[in-house]
Amino acid sequence: MDQPGTFQLIPNLIARRGCRLPAIAHALAMFMMAAALLMLSPRMACAQASGNFSDSGTFEIRSAGQLVGTEKFRIARNGAWWESHAELSLKAGDATLEEKATLRLAATMRPDDYLREQKSPIVASLAVRFGEKETSLVATSGKESAERVYFLQPGFLIILDTNFFHHYTFLLRQYTRSQGGEQPFNVFIPQEALPGTVNLIYVEKNNGQEHWKVTTDELELDIVANENGAIQKISIPEAGVEITRK
């Protein structure tokens, strides 16, 4: 389920049991994941999920070296919850995409609810409520709305929504360092209304910066972050897309 007017930064490559789904139209998209619906067993939240981590800033989004948009975001602990807020602005030709996203997570960083609101080029919204047994997604555009229900794995789940790159902060903080190596994670992409998996690898620490790699069967995404998980740079070399902290 793709909201009308949504731009893509790179082709949306999602493999289902070895079959690639067609890319959605338009020129811009976020890195997405393979092996959708091949869900993993629940994971226990690692130590990094606790604490009072907070982060805020602005990402500059470039495609083929050209600045195409910005994402302003804020992540903070609010009582028993984690919350993130973001404002996205993307340009493609004469069109401009303006969106907001709000994500609330439990202390373990299990998603509780998510709201994405599009202000232009059309007015639309997408609301997701994550329950213990089922997850409901309601997409609204004008006077029309549609609802879907999903039965996702209980426990561990990461939200990685289209073009909101600050969500990768939560992915990094779930990595079990004592285990090391390549670690798979269950993810959900609200914009595409699809569950899936990604693999996260800690590569190295260089000059105080930690280097990570997110992989699927189709693409690789490189992340540079501070020791506390604050992302400084995201690169998708195959797509010519780069996201840098301003």
N, C-alpha and C positions, 0 to 999 in steps of 0.2 A: 504494500500500500504506500504509494509515494504521494506526498502532498503536492498539489498543483503549484507550479511556479518554483519548485525547489531546484537549485543548481547543483551540479556535481563537480568536484575537483579532479577526480580521476574516475575511470570506468569502474562501475560497481560489480566486482567479480565475486560471485557467491557460488560455491560448488555444492551441489546436493548429491551425495553418493556418486561423485565423479562426473556429474553433469553440470555444466556451466549455465547459469541463467543469463538471459540477455541483459546488456547494459541499458540503464535508463537513459532517455534522451536528455539533451542539453550538454553543456560543455564542462561543467565543474562537478567534483565529488570527493568524498572522504575515503580513505583507505578502509576497505571492508574485509570480511572474513570468509574463510572456506569452511567446508564440512558442516554446513548449517544443518541443524536438527540432529546431528550425531552428538547428543549431549553426554557429558561426562558425569562421573559420580560426584556428589557434593564434596566440597573442600572445606576445611576449617580455616577460619580467618587467621592470618598470621599476626605477629606482634605489631607490625607496622600499622595495622588498622586502628590501634588505640592511640591515645595521646591527644594533644591539642594542636595538631598540625593545622595551619591555615595558609592560604596563598591568594594573591590577587594580582592582576596585571592585564596587559594587552598583548595579544599575539598578532603579528602581521603575517598575512597569508599571501604567498607569491606562487604564481604559476608561470613556468618558463621564464623566470626572472622578473616578471612584472607583478607589481603590487595589485592584488585583486580584491583584498578585503581585510577586515580586522575582526578580532574576537576579544571583547572585554569580559573578564570573568572574575569571580570571587568565590573562594572555598573557605568554609569556616565551620566550627562546631557550634551548635545551637542547642544547649541543654543536652538531652539524650540523643540528639540527632546530628548528622552531618548534613550540610546544605551547600549547594552550589548554584550560582546565578550567572548567566552569561548573556551578552548581547552580540549578535553576529550581523555583519554588514558585508555583502559580497556583490561584486559588479561583474556583469557579462554583457559586453556591448553597451547598449543604451539602457539595459535593465539593471535594477538594483534589488537585491534580496535583503530584507530587514527581518530579523527574527530574535526572539528571546527564549531562553530555556531555564527551567528551574528543576533541580533534582534534589530529593530528600532521601537520605539513607539512615538506617539504624546504626547503632554504635558499632556493629560488626561490619558496616558498610554494605549490608544487604539492601537493595533498593526498596523504597516504600512507595513513593509516587514520583511521577515525572510529568512536567507540562512544557510543551513547546508551542510558542505562539508566533505566527507569521503575520507581519504587518504589511508587507509589500513583496512582490507586485500584486498579491491578493491577500485578503484577510482569511486566515485559517488557523486551526489549532489542533493539537494532538495531545491527549491526556492518557496516561498509563497508571493503573493502580495495581501494585504487586501484592497479591494475597498469599496466604499460606498454601492454598491448594490450586488457585487459578489466578491468572493475570488478565485484566481487561484493558483493552486499548480502544479509545474512542477518537476518531478523526472527524473534524468538522470543517466545512468550507461553505461559507455563506449560510444558506438555510438547510444545507444537506449535511447529514452525519452518518457515520457507519461505525459499528462496534465489532470487535473481534475478541475472542477469548482464547487464552493459551494456557497449557498445562506445562509449566517450566519446572526444571529440577529444583527441589527445595535447597536452601542453603546458599552456596556460593554463586554469585551472578554479578557481572559487570555491565554497565550501560555504556555503549560506545555509539553515540548518535551521530548522524551525518553532519559533518562540518563543525561540530563542537569539540575541538581538540583538547580542551581542558579535562575532558572525561578520562583521558589516558593517565592523568594523575592518580586516579583511583585504581587503575590497573597496576601501576608500578608499586603501589603500597600494599598490594595483596601477594606480592612475590615472597616465597619462603626462602630466605637467604641461606638458612642452614641446610636446605635440600639442594640448592644450586641447580645448574643445568637448565634444560628447556622445560618449561612448565605450562600445561594447557589450562585455559580458562573458559568457562561458559560465559557467553556474552549475549546481549539482546540489543538489536538495532531498532529503536522505535520508528524512525522515519521509514524504514523498509518493512517494518512489522515482521521481522525475522529473528529467530534465535540462531546461535552458531557457536563457533569456537575460534580462539586464537592461541598462538603459542608465544610466550614471553621468555626472553633469554637475557641474563645479565652478562654483558660482554667484558667490560673492564672499567677501571677508574683511572682517569688521566687528568692531572693538574686540578684535582679537586672536583672534577665533573664525572658523573657516572654515565656510562654508555650502555644503552639497551637496544634490543632488536625484537620487533613484533613480526611474526611470520604467519602466512597461510600458504596453501598450495600455489597461490597465484602471485603474491607480492611480498615485499619486505618493507618494513617501516623502521627507520632509525630514530631513536630518541636520546637526547642529551639532557640530563637533569642534575640538580644539586643533590647532595647527600640526603636532604630531607624530602626528596621527591618532587621538588618544584621544577617543572619542565622549562628548559631554556630553548630547545630547538627540536623540531620534528621534521624529518625528511622522508619523502617517498621518491627515490631516485628514478624509478621506472616511469613515473608519471610527471617528473619535472616539477613537483610540488614541494615547497619548503615553508615551514611555519616557524617563526622566530619571535622570541620575547622582545618587546619594544623597550 
